């Protein structure tokens, strides 16, 4: 199927020579073409350019979309979510308002353990139906690729159930989905005081079964104060690597935990959260293949210190920004809001913010070779906006959904 999108007011995020990520000063670059066209064929981007160069057979296609007054962007890639869960946690939200910390709630069996209990009681079909609705909701706001973690199981049976739900989502959603095994998300109450036994369970029982069914692309650990130690994390990552799962890390949300360093040591594709970062962590990331990933929604919802994204970019690092969509610390998958917060709270320019939520998040999912920008040969995942004045309007108008039409794998999603 061949589709022509014509009269695009501005085609943003184009790449003539595709890159896997942008870092430092490169992040300020967002090439675009005004009064443009784009041709899609067989689910891929075939050609694009200014309307003045559209001629011959390129001007004819079985399907033609007139985008007059509208901008076209590559779809958002959300590289950090926990959207397979059974219950909301608004009561803990009220506890936080009353002054309880995230750690205090977790210690009394709330937080992740709360969600784990509800997940254990839910059926696979129930979890699938709830997660599929969340996927559809974020897709309507421009997300075309997403990473989904387990971690609300905390038992072998429940973790496998979560990962099987993610596999079903991969099979039935038009979105590009990556799965992440996060068995080391929290420490079950029965393992408090001897968490090394739970680490043994993750390594000796969970990981082999996850690998046997081919359920996970990545392996993750919550390496932070009150959760898993650097030593725990190293053991788990080593085990996952042996089974072909590439590491990712939850690091430095509560404290400078050593999570960044252990992530870099084991070749993590990304280290995520980073609310607590020092010069040593920034220096450690330089020259590596690890993507620092900031989660603005979590810092906003928990009123945490802001990750030094501006400082990291100025130091020459790449930065990605994802939603952390989950029921306890960031109950939103709105990547348009993440884009706005990148500019408003973290002082990124609109160009930097777009790169942080498209190409660099695609890199953090291991898919920037096929997604994250408008380039010939990449998957045709993009959206058309409502009539808006400029691409700067996207982060500026933070309270409205600017997406009008969505295309995934070259097909319009109705």
Secondary structure by P-SEA (a helix, b strand, c coil): cbbbbccccccccccccccccccccccccccccccbbbbbccccccccccccccccccccccbbbbbccbbbbccccccccccccccccaaaaaaaaacccaaaaaaaccaaaaaaaaaaaccaaaaaaaaaaaaaaaaaaccccbbbbccccccaaaaaaaaaaaaaaaaccccbbbbbbcccccccccccccaaaaaaaaccccaaaaaaaccccbbbbbcccccccaaaaaaaaaaaaaabbbbbbbcccccccaaaaaaaaaccccccccccccaaaaaaaccccccccccaaaaaaacccccaaaaaaaabbbbbbbccccccccccccaaaaaaaacccccccaaaaaaaacaaaaaaaccccccccccccccccccccccccccccccccccccccccccccccccc
